């Protein structure tokens, strides 16, 4: 194995872990910019059903995604203490989204070697957005790839929503 691949293999990553129902998920910390509590999400007409609405974050309009609805096709509902992770929609754009989660847990440090792939029996299921699994303190964490969470048309719809400017 060449030295570059060997170094990549042992590269440390940091993951923000969060809960949706009883399952813990994570995203690479480099994809997130901040974690906020939202008081009011504003409705926005004619947007995909997984977009809960929009939020004015210091003059920038951010589409708010119900991550539970996106992952499980079930709405989170109007829980009063939801957290929102502000993140880039993918690594190649400057567009941001808000991801509604039940709670943010902690930042987990691990090596690339600590991430294992989903079982082969699940390969037929469309899980392009799952990077892998992490076993942390006997808890299984599903590591998501935001870049693959949305199709190209869905990303375009989200980008249209972010082109609104607050006044």
C-alpha positions in Angstrom: 0.0 0.0 0.0 1.4 3.4 -0.9 2.1 6.0 1.8 -0.7 8.3 0.8 -3.4 5.6 1.0 -1.9 4.4 4.3 -2.1 8.0 5.8 -5.7 8.3 4.5 -6.7 5.1 6.1 -5.7 6.4 9.5 -7.0 9.9 9.0 -9.0 11.1 12.0 -12.5 12.4 11.4 -14.8 14.2 13.7 -18.5 13.4 13.6 -21.4 15.4 15.0 -23.8 12.7 16.4 -27.5 13.4 16.8 -30.6 11.5 17.5 -33.8 11.0 15.6 -36.2 8.9 17.7 -34.1 6.1 19.2 -31.4 6.0 16.4 -28.1 7.9 16.5 -26.8 9.4 13.3 -23.7 11.4 12.4 -22.3 13.8 9.8 -18.8 14.9 9.3 -18.2 18.0 11.4 -16.7 19.7 8.3 -20.2 19.7 6.7 -21.7 21.6 9.6 -21.3 25.3 10.5 -23.4 25.6 13.6 -26.2 24.2 15.8 -29.2 26.3 16.6 -32.6 26.2 18.3 -35.3 27.6 16.1 -38.3 29.3 17.5 -40.3 29.8 14.3 -40.1 28.1 10.9 -42.0 29.9 8.2 -44.1 28.0 5.7 -42.9 28.2 2.1 -45.3 27.2 -0.7 -44.8 24.6 -3.4 -41.6 23.0 -2.0 -40.7 19.3 -1.6 -42.6 17.7 1.3 -39.4 17.1 3.3 -38.7 20.8 3.5 -40.4 22.0 6.7 -40.1 25.6 5.7 -37.6 28.5 5.8 -35.7 30.3 8.5 -34.1 33.8 8.5 -30.6 33.2 9.9 -29.0 36.6 10.3 -30.4 37.9 6.9 -29.8 34.6 5.0 -32.8 32.4 4.2 -32.1 28.8 5.0 -34.4 25.9 3.9 -35.2 23.7 6.9 -35.2 20.0 6.2 -37.2 17.5 8.4 -34.4 14.9 8.5 -36.8 12.3 10.0 -39.2 12.7 7.1 -36.3 12.6 4.6 -34.8 9.4 6.1 -38.0 7.6 7.3 -40.8 9.3 5.3 -42.4 10.2 8.7 -42.7 13.8 10.0 -40.9 14.8 13.2 -43.9 16.8 14.3 -43.8 20.1 16.2 -41.5 19.2 19.1 -40.7 22.3 21.1 -37.0 21.5 21.8 -35.8 20.4 18.4 -32.3 21.3 17.3 -31.3 22.4 13.8 -27.8 21.6 12.4 -26.9 24.2 9.8 -24.9 22.5 7.1 -23.7 22.7 3.5 -25.9 20.9 1.1 -22.8 19.4 -0.4 -19.1 20.0 -0.4 -19.1 21.7 -3.8 -21.6 24.6 -3.1 -22.0 27.4 -0.6 -25.7 26.7 -0.1 -26.8 25.9 3.4 -29.6 23.9 4.8 -31.0 23.3 8.3 -31.5 19.7 9.4 -34.1 19.2 12.1 -33.0 16.6 14.6 -34.4 15.5 18.0 -31.2 16.2 19.8 -27.5 16.8 19.2 -25.4 14.4 21.3 -21.7 15.0 21.0 -18.7 15.2 18.7 -17.1 11.8 18.1 -13.5 11.3 17.0 -12.6 8.2 15.1 -10.3 7.0 12.3 -11.4 6.1 8.8 -10.7 2.5 9.9 -13.4 2.7 12.5 -16.1 3.1 9.9 -17.5 -0.1 8.6 -19.8 -0.7 5.7 -23.4 -1.8 5.9 -24.1 -5.5 5.8 -24.2 -7.0 2.3 -27.8 -8.1 2.8 -28.8 -4.3 2.7 -26.9 -3.6 -0.5 -30.0 -3.8 -2.6 -31.7 -1.1 -0.6 -31.0 2.4 -1.9 -28.6 3.8 0.8 -26.3 6.0 -1.3 -26.5 8.6 1.5 -25.0 6.2 4.1 -21.2 6.5 4.4 -21.0 3.6 6.9 -21.5 2.7 10.5 -19.5 3.5 13.6 -19.6 1.5 16.8 -19.0 4.0 19.6 -19.4 3.0 23.3 -21.5 0.0 22.2 -23.8 2.3 20.3 -24.3 2.0 16.5 -24.1 5.3 14.7 -25.2 5.6 11.1 -22.9 8.0 9.3 -24.6 10.1 6.6 -23.2 11.7 3.5 -25.2 14.9 3.0 -23.8 15.1 -0.6 -25.9 12.1 -1.5 -28.9 12.7 0.7 -30.7 14.6 -2.1 -31.2 13.9 -5.8 -30.1 16.5 -8.4 -33.7 17.9 -8.9 -34.1 18.0 -5.1 -30.9 20.0 -4.7 -32.0 22.4 -7.4 -35.3 22.9 -5.6 -33.4 23.6 -2.3 -31.0 26.0 -4.1 -34.0 27.9 -5.5 -35.3 28.3 -1.9 -31.9 29.6 -0.7 -31.8 32.3 -3.4 -34.3 34.3 -1.5 -32.8 37.2 0.4 -34.2 38.5 3.7 -35.1 42.1 3.9 
